[in-house]
Amino acid sequence: MTTTPLRSFTGPEISIAQVRQNVGAELDAIALYRRAVNYLAVAQIYLKDNILVREPLKPEHIKERLLGHWGTCPGINLVYAHLNRLIRRYDVNMFLVTGPGHGAPANLANLYLEGSLKEFYPELTLDFAGLEDFIKRFSWPGGFPSHLYPGIPGTIHEGGELGYALATSFGAVMDNPDLVVACIVGDGESETGPTATAWHSYKYLDPAESGAVLPIIHVNGYKISSATIYGTMSDEELQHLFTGYGYQVRIVKDSDLDADLYASMDWAYQEICRIQQAARTGQRIAQPKWPLLILRSLKGWTGIKEMDGKPIEGSYRSHQVPARDPKTNPEHLGQLEDWLRSYRPEELFDEQGHPLQSILEQCPKSDRRMGCNPHTFGGRIRKDLDLPNIFDFEVRVERPRHDATPMCQRGENQVGNTAEVGKYLKVVVERNPHIFRIFSPDELESNKLGEVLKVTQRNYQWPTNPNDEHIGPIGGRVLEILSEHTCQAWLQGYLLTGRHGLFPSYEAFLGIVNTMTNQYGKFLKLSSEFSWRPKVASLNYLETSTLWRQEHNGFSHQSPGFINSVLNQKAELARVYLPPDANCLIGTVDHCLQSKGYVNLVIANKNPMPQWLSMSEAIAHCRAGASIWQWASIDEGINPDIVLVGIGDSPTVEVMAAAHILRYEMPELRVRIVNVTDLMVLEDKTKHPHGLDAEMFNALFTPDKQVIINFHGYPSAVKQLLFGRPNSNRFHINGYREEGTTTTPFDMHVRNGTSRYHLIMQAIRLASAYNPRVAARASERVHHYEYVLQDYHRLIQEKGDDPAEITNWQWC
């Protein structure tokens, strides 16, 4: 046994041997508890009957479907047992985030013994009936899955997709000064890119205002079928790696793992308290080195040692279900029985199936149980934001004048929509200093939201250059890191523990978190099925720097596909908004910050755009989700030949320009202008809560007239929503068709067929079939606009910019 010196929280440096000598009885009690949870983990994977093996094991006692990952369970149980001890000794406000996927049998075993499961599933009592129900329920149809999910109390992270546990943990402790989140990071999970970036999260954590994360890297050496990177690294290499990251590292690997982990957790908690106390008493430690534990234990520890002449324990073969065919293989059935009996269940449970009292005494009580920690039920503790009056931020539709020149009532004032919503967000930050944060991948000012930096700064704990602006260790409500994964995970942890946030990002790179959004949507969907999980604040994306004005950055920055991803979420969760101007954007963001339980995607350009609606009009328009702009239509939109629809601020400008040109150059063509700001209104009412019923849909788009839609993103998104509508072939959808380069803004529309002249030619061709006066001029007019486009193409190539009549166009 090693005698590596180690500082105790309560005394001088001691050795592992001394820990065993000093607290041996407590360690024995922890070991007994571990035997119980290890047994329960194995039993959940295999058994549907004879749950305490009080008779010889038979094939009919085995489940038909064997699921779950045994290999990680003993390590999770070891950590859970010692965290329980830490909570009980120091009354720590703590819960656990488990990164390794499919280790739920371990978490469930602990939650069962501590009584957290019984709080939410009263039938899972601590007796034989409850135990039998609990064992059978795992991976049973309608029961508990093999990974964590919202139906398991204490869960804010599923682990269904690896890589996000650590950053989610850091998001959970932000602005929660008394909370400690322990995070188990598997050595397989550590191979993911998001985890690699998340190690830097502590550099964004103010120890005065926030809690702490205790990372525990579980190095058991193997993933599904091969060795892990960390498993092949020496202690020295791991020590150097994480010391380089800036942590204080303790490697837990003694042959007496209980004693080693006992002392190591005391040391880690001492260091957390020391760093926090210094910051909270005005004596901040520069570049504090937070503790990190690296736990080395055998894969599948305490399991089957060998099977069919091949090693199981300590190898990748223990990763999932070591004995896969005990129902049909008598030898394997015998080995499984020996494995189960090795935990001596008769010493763990009495005749009534009740766990021994000495085992239950290892669990914390009440809301100190990790499965009952109040922070893991964010909807219960969520407080509404104190939001300002949006009329205080109203943008005028006309440009202010100081002379007698005529005033245009629509579209004359051109401002950046996101800059205006930035003024609103500045006040949101001011009024909600401890429950609202902005998580941004280094794009806040680029996306014209810099107004918030007048009242806050970027939170960053490490030293920066004195010439750097708006950045520092105290009070920053903005967190910027060039990792969309980390921003997303921070925000998820922050939301699921009861707070509010916003994720602004370049449009082209939101797709990086596509699978994370899908996972989070599934978490919300399942959460809604449990009454004890009230809704948390919505996950709000502000997607800007959009493809239509990424002409300078080129083809790589022109990608609106995140819309399609959100549309694939459950209808009860997904919301996509495309406000056409600043007042609509401010109203939409205000609505989203008040909402609960949704994934809200708001899309807005940052460049100066025409302003169409007053704030009162914007509110009415956004509440409806879509409306006829009567003031822009011929005869207020009555009896149109063609319906022109704008969805998105930049495509709407082209719709308005097309309508404006037609009004003066071809007035016989009757045009109705419709703007859609809530994309979901296009779907049928029966498929989406925001969808329009048939009567309202036809009132907007007419029952039978041709409709031209100019859409911000891929046409497939709108086609998906319109599918099933009667006579859907009358809808002609323009949008981004993967044509782009480094060019001008107008040329982007030309390349994708969304320009005003494309719309005009479409409208003339379609209206010719219904309006003979239009048909009489159709050929001449269509050819005219074809030549107009050719001339513009030549001018753009010669001058390198859009013609003045395009850039200076105004509705009036």
C-alpha positions, 0 to 999 in steps of 0.5 A: 500500500502506498503512503503518499502524503495527503492533506486532510481537511481537518488536520495535517498531512497524513497517509492513506494507511493513516486514513484507514487507521483513523476512519476504518469503521466509516470506510467499512460502512461505505464499502458495505454500501458499495456492495449494495449498490453494485449488486443492485446495478447488476440485478437491474441489468439481468433480473426480472425475478428471484431478485435476491437470488434466494433460490438457484438462478434459472433462465426464466429469471433473466430479462429477455433484453439485456441492456445497460453498461456495467463497466462504468457502474462500479466507478459511479457507485464508488464516487456516489458513496463518497460524495454522500459521505462528504455531504453528510459530514459537511452539510454540502449543497451538492448534486452529481452530473454523470458524464459516462453514458448508459451508467444509469443502473448505478445512479438508480441504485443510489437513488433507490437506497437514498429514497429519492425514487420513492419521493416521485415513484411511491411504489418503489418502497424499501421492501421486497415489493418495491425492490422487485418493482425497481429491479424489473423496471430497468430497461423494461418497456415503459420503465427506466432507460439505460441512460439518465433521463428526466424521469430520474430525479436529480438529473439535469444531464442525460449523457445520451450524447457524450461531451457536455457533462462538464460544461453543463455542470459549470453552467449550473453553478454560475450565480449559485454561490452555495452549490457544488456540482460533482461531475464524473467525466468518463475517459471515453467522454474525455476524447470528445472535442466539447470536453476538451474545451470545457476544461477551461470553464473555471476561467469564467467562474467567479468564486465570489458570486458562483459555486464550484465544480468538482471534476472527477475523471474516471479512468477505467481504461476502455471504451466500447471495444478499445483502450481510451487515450487517458487509459494509455497515458501515465500518471505523470502525463495526466498530471502534466496535462491537467496541471497545464490546464490550471488545476490542482490534480490528485490521482486516486489509484491506491489499492485501498480506493475507499481510503484514497478517495475519502481523503482526496475528497476532503482535500478537494472540498477544502481547496474549494472552500479556501478559494471561495472564502478568499474571494468572498472576503476581498482577498481574491486568489489570482488564477486560483487552481481548482481541485480535480480528481483523476480516479483510476479503477478497473473497468467492470470492477467487482464483476466477472473476472474471466469468461470463455478464457478471456478477461472481463474485469479490467477489459473492454469486454465488461463495457456493456453486458459481460454475460450476454446469453445466460438464458441459453448458455448454462455456463454463463448462467452459472457465472452470473449467479456466482457474480450476483452471490459474490456481493452476499445479498443476504447480508445487505437485505433482511427477510422483507427485502429491506436494506440494512439500516447501516446501509441507509445511514450512508445516505444524506437526508431530505433535500441534501440527497443528490436526487432531491437537490432543489437545484435539479428541479429548476422549474420549481425555483425559477423566478420570472425576469423583471422585464422593461416596457418594450414601448420604451425601445420603440423605433420610428418607421420614419426618419426624424426630420428637422425641415419641411421635406415630405415624411414617409410613413413606412420603411424610410428609417433604416437601422440595425435591428439587433442594435436596437434589441441590444438596447432592450437587453441592456436593461434586462441585464441591469434589472436581473443581475443574478438570474440572466446571462448572455452566452456568446461565441465571441460575437456579441459586438460583431452581432451589434449587441454591444450596448449591453457592455455599457452596464456589464462586461465579459466575465473572465477570471484570468489576467488580460491586457490593460488595453482590453475593453469590457472584460474582467473577473467581477460581475460580468453577465456576458460569457464569450468563448469560441466554442458553440458547444460550451456556450450551449452546455453552459446555458443548458446548465443555467436554465435547468437550475432555474435561471434565464439566458440568451445565446446569440450566434452567427447563423452559419455556425449554430449548426455546430450545436445541432445534436445538442439542441436535439438532445435538449429538445428530447429532455424538455419533451420527456420533462413535460411528462412528469408533473414534478418537473415544472417548465424551466425558462426557454432556450433562446437563440438569436441567430444573426449575421445571416447568409444574406449579409455574409456576402463578404465572408463568402460561401462558408458563412452562408448556411441557414440549416439550423431552421430545419433542425429546430423544425424537427423538434416536437411541435409542442417545443419548437418555435421559429421567429423571423421578425421583419424589423426592429420593433417586431424583434424587440417584441419577439425577444421580450416574448421569448424571455417570458416563455417557458419550456420552448426552444425559441429560434429568433432570426434577425439581420444586424445590418441597417434595414427598413423599419415597417411597423410601429410598436403597436402594429408590431405587437399585433403582427407578432401575436397573429404570427402573420398578417396582410400588410394592407398598406402595402397591398393593392386595394388593401389586399382585396381580391388579389391576382397574386399573394407575395409573402415575405418571411425574414427581414432581408427577403421581405425587403425584396418582396416590398421592392417588388410590390413597389415596382409593380405598383408603378410599372404594372398597376393592373397586377393586383398584389396582396402582401403578407408577412410571416413572422412566426414560421409555425403558422404555416403548419396546420393547426392540428400539427402545431399549436401555432398553426392556422386553421383552414379558415384563417389560412385561407383568409391570409393566402386566399383559397385558390390564388397563386402564392409566391413565398420569399423565405429566409432559409432553405425552401424545404423548410417551408415545404415541410410546413405546408405539406398537407395543406389543400392545393399546396401546388399553388405555393411557389417557394423561393429561398436559399438554394446553396448558391453563394460566394464573396459578392454583394448583398443584392447579388446573393438574392439574384444568385438564389432567385429571391431578388425583387426582379425574380419575384416580379417575373414570377408574379407576371407569369403566374398572374397572366393565367388569371388577368388578361390585362397582365397577360397582354403585357407579360412577355414584354415586361418579363424580358425587360426585367431579364435585361435589367438583371443582366445590366445589374450583373455587369455593373456589379462585376465592374464596380464591385458594389450594388447599384445605387438604385438598389442600395438607396431604394425606399418604399416611399 
